[in-house]
């Protein structure tokens, strides 16, 4: 039987997800606040101060003329202040008939200048990326990103080192039970490349309003459904929709007991440069007040 790296590589992402889910169920219950199940779009929600949210975001796809791959971003999101959330991403991917590799890291900070809820709630986002050209997590689409970028052999694409800065303006509104969020993205390789632009738009709501919430696992208010759309807008040389990739993706999120969340989204490419389909799976767990674990009064380290 021919050796298929995907059989070994994709389970790496799946096993990581399963191990995270199993371990977190052994901990005491965490806060039950529902997060929006977006994979690309950001809302104005920040992590509560002192809480740590650990999440895997896995993308499964097959570029035209190439083989299937699975790419996972392992995310550590920490609430530094009520107005400031910081995150670390560790990225990796596995491609069938190729290899399994670590593709880099990202450090992200989000700041909310206005803490009270308004009609539109702005958030400022700054990120530094140190990844290789083999990164396939598709956490954003900018410029003229294309499925052909995801089809290169790992041995070639990993030689390309990407040191990039990314800025986002996040605008988010809560209208009744709906959240509507718009992200405007600008990204620049810290060399001589031009600025590249993109967008992400999301809308989501619980299947039942919060007023009807009750303590159960399969109640409708534990599920959040919606959709997001995202794509590239060219660069400073040509702000355009021509030769850019765009996606539409319905999504569903499920809030499980003890702070565990799962989400799923099938994405569909809208242009010839887009992937035909990209399937996303997310598993997350929120740890309450991790600083208190090391405090003597809470039974932590002495």
C-alpha positions in Angstrom: 0.0 0.0 0.0 1.5 3.4 -1.0 2.5 5.7 1.8 0.0 8.6 2.2 1.3 11.4 4.5 -2.2 12.8 4.8 -3.2 9.6 6.7 -0.5 10.4 9.2 -0.7 14.2 9.0 -4.4 15.0 9.2 -4.8 12.8 12.3 -2.2 15.1 13.9 -4.7 18.0 13.7 -7.6 15.7 14.7 -5.7 14.2 17.6 -4.7 17.7 18.8 -8.4 18.6 18.8 -9.5 15.4 20.6 -6.8 15.7 23.2 -7.7 19.3 23.9 -11.4 18.4 24.2 -10.6 15.4 26.5 -8.3 17.3 28.8 -10.5 20.3 29.2 -13.5 18.2 30.3 -11.4 17.2 33.3 -11.2 20.7 34.6 -13.7 22.7 36.6 -16.4 24.5 34.7 -15.4 27.7 33.0 -17.4 30.7 32.0 -20.2 30.0 29.7 -20.2 33.1 27.6 -21.0 32.3 24.0 -18.4 33.2 21.4 -19.2 34.0 17.8 -18.3 31.0 15.6 -16.4 33.1 13.0 -13.2 31.6 11.5 -12.0 34.7 9.7 -14.1 37.6 10.9 -13.6 39.3 14.3 -16.4 40.9 16.4 -15.9 43.4 19.2 -15.9 40.7 21.8 -12.6 40.5 23.8 -11.4 37.8 26.3 -12.3 38.5 29.9 -9.3 39.8 31.9 -7.3 36.8 33.4 -9.0 34.2 31.2 -7.2 32.0 28.7 -9.0 30.7 25.6 -7.3 27.8 23.8 -8.7 27.0 20.4 -7.8 24.9 17.3 -8.8 26.2 13.9 -8.4 23.5 11.2 -8.9 24.1 7.4 -9.3 21.2 5.0 -9.1 21.9 1.3 -7.7 20.8 -2.1 -6.3 23.4 -4.5 -7.1 22.8 -8.2 -4.4 20.5 -9.8 -2.9 19.6 -6.4 -3.6 17.3 -3.5 -5.6 17.6 -0.3 -4.2 19.3 2.8 -5.1 20.0 6.4 -3.8 23.1 8.2 -4.2 23.9 11.8 -3.7 27.1 13.8 -3.4 26.5 17.6 -4.6 29.7 19.3 -3.9 31.0 22.8 -6.0 34.0 23.6 -5.5 35.9 26.9 -7.4 38.7 28.4 -4.8 41.2 29.5 -7.2 44.0 30.3 -10.9 44.6 29.8 -9.9 46.6 26.7 -7.0 44.6 25.5 -6.7 40.9 24.3 -3.5 39.3 23.2 -3.1 36.1 21.2 -0.4 33.7 20.0 -1.0 31.4 17.0 1.1 28.3 16.2 0.5 27.1 12.6 1.2 23.9 10.9 0.0 21.9 7.9 0.0 18.4 6.3 -0.3 17.9 2.5 -1.0 14.5 0.9 1.9 12.9 -1.0 4.1 15.6 0.5 5.0 16.3 4.1 3.9 17.6 7.5 5.5 20.8 8.6 5.4 23.7 11.2 4.8 26.9 9.3 5.3 29.6 11.8 3.7 31.8 14.4 1.6 35.0 14.8 1.3 37.5 17.6 -1.8 39.5 17.7 -3.3 42.3 19.8 -6.8 43.7 19.8 -7.7 47.0 21.6 -11.2 48.3 22.2 -11.0 52.1 22.7 -14.7 52.4 23.6 -15.8 50.0 26.4 -19.5 50.9 26.5 -21.7 49.3 23.8 -22.5 51.7 20.9 -24.4 51.3 17.7 -21.0 50.5 16.1 -18.2 49.2 18.3 -14.7 49.7 16.9 -11.7 47.5 17.7 -8.1 48.1 16.6 -6.1 45.1 15.6 -2.3 44.7 15.1 -0.5 41.5 14.2 3.0 40.3 13.5 3.4 37.2 11.4 6.5 35.1 11.1 5.4 32.3 8.7 6.7 30.5 5.7 5.1 30.4 2.3 3.8 26.9 3.1 1.2 28.3 5.6 -2.3 27.2 4.5 -4.5 28.2 7.5 -6.2 30.9 5.5 -7.0 33.1 8.5 -7.4 36.0 6.1 -7.4 36.6 2.4 -5.7 39.8 1.1 -4.3 41.2 -2.1 -4.3 38.7 -5.0 -4.1 35.6 -2.8 -5.0 32.6 -5.0 -5.5 28.8 -4.7 -2.3 28.5 -6.7 -0.4 29.8 -3.7 -1.6 26.8 -1.8 -0.6 24.3 -4.5 3.2 24.6 -4.4 5.2 21.7 -2.9 6.1 22.2 0.7 9.8 21.8 -0.1 9.6 24.9 -2.3 7.1 27.1 -0.5 8.7 26.7 3.0 11.8 28.5 1.7 9.8 31.7 1.4 9.9 33.5 4.7 7.1 35.9 5.4 7.7 38.6 8.0 4.5 40.6 7.8 2.6 43.3 9.7 -1.2 43.2 9.6 -3.6 45.9 10.6 -7.4 45.6 10.9 -10.2 48.0 11.7 -13.0 45.9 13.3 -16.5 47.4 13.3 -19.1 45.3 15.2 -22.7 45.8 16.1 -25.3 43.9 18.2 -28.8 44.3 16.7 -31.3 42.4 18.8 -29.9 38.8 18.9 -27.7 39.4 15.8 -24.1 40.3 15.7 -22.9 42.0 12.5 -19.2 42.5 12.1 -17.1 44.1 9.3 -13.3 43.9 9.1 -11.1 46.0 6.9 -7.7 44.4 6.5 -4.3 45.7 5.4 -1.2 43.6 5.4 2.4 44.3 4.4 5.5 42.2 4.0 8.2 44.0 6.0 10.3 44.3 3.0 9.6 46.3 -0.2 6.2 44.7 -1.1 3.2 46.9 -1.3 0.4 47.0 1.2 -2.3 44.4 0.4 -6.0 44.8 1.3 -8.9 42.5 2.2 -12.2 42.3 4.0 -14.3 40.0 6.1 -17.9 40.3 7.0 -19.9 38.2 9.4 -23.4 37.9 10.8 -24.5 35.4 13.4 -27.2 34.8 16.1 -28.3 32.1 18.5 -31.0 29.8 17.3 -33.0 31.0 20.3 -32.7 34.3 22.1 -30.9 34.6 25.4 -34.1 35.3 27.2 -35.1 31.8 26.6 -31.8 30.3 27.8 -31.8 27.4 30.2 -29.3 25.0 31.6 -29.0 22.2 29.0 -26.7 20.9 26.3 -29.0 20.6 23.3 -31.2 23.7 23.8 -31.5 25.9 20.7 -29.9 28.8 22.6 -26.6 26.8 22.8 -26.3 26.9 19.0 -25.2 30.0 17.0 -25.7 30.1 13.3 -24.7 32.6 10.6 -22.3 33.2 7.7 -19.2 35.1 6.8 -17.8 36.4 3.5 -14.2 37.3 3.0 -11.8 38.1 0.1 -9.0 40.2 -1.3 -9.1 43.8 -2.5 -5.8 44.1 -4.4 -2.9 46.3 -3.2 -1.6 49.8 -3.3 -0.6 49.3 -6.9 -4.2 48.3 -7.9 -7.1 48.5 -5.5 -9.4 46.1 -7.4 -11.5 43.0 -7.3 -9.9 41.7 -10.5 -7.9 38.4 -10.0 -8.8 38.2 -6.4 -10.3 35.4 -4.3 -13.6 35.5 -2.5 -15.5 33.1 -0.3 -18.9 32.7 1.3 -19.2 30.4 4.3 -22.2 29.4 6.4 -21.2 28.5 10.0 -22.6 26.9 13.1 -21.3 27.0 16.7 -22.2 24.8 19.7 -21.6 25.8 23.3 -21.0 22.6 25.3 -20.8 22.1 29.1 -17.7 23.1 31.1 -16.6 25.9 28.7 -16.1 23.7 25.6 -17.1 25.0 22.2 -17.1 23.5 18.8 -17.8 25.1 15.4 -18.0 24.1 11.8 -18.1 26.0 8.5 -18.1 24.8 4.8 -16.7 27.6 2.6 -17.3 28.0 -1.1 -15.1 29.9 -3.5 -16.8 32.5 -5.7 -14.1 33.2 -8.3 -11.7 31.1 -10.4 -8.8 32.0 -8.2 -10.5 30.7 -5.1 -10.5 27.3 -3.7 -13.7 25.4 -4.7 -14.3 24.4 -1.1 -12.7 24.8 2.3 -14.0 23.0 5.3 -13.2 24.5 8.8 -13.5 22.9 12.2 -12.9 24.6 15.5 -12.6 23.3 19.1 -12.1 25.7 22.0 -12.0 25.8 25.8 -11.9 28.8 28.1 -9.8 28.5 31.3 -11.0 30.9 34.1 -8.5 33.2 35.8 -5.4 31.2 35.2 -3.3 33.6 37.4 -5.2 32.4 40.4 -4.0 28.8 39.8 -0.6 29.9 41.2 -2.1 31.8 44.2 -1.8 30.0 47.6 -5.3 31.1 48.6 -6.6 29.1 45.6 -4.7 26.0 46.2 -1.9 26.9 43.7 1.8 26.8 44.0 3.1 27.7 47.5 
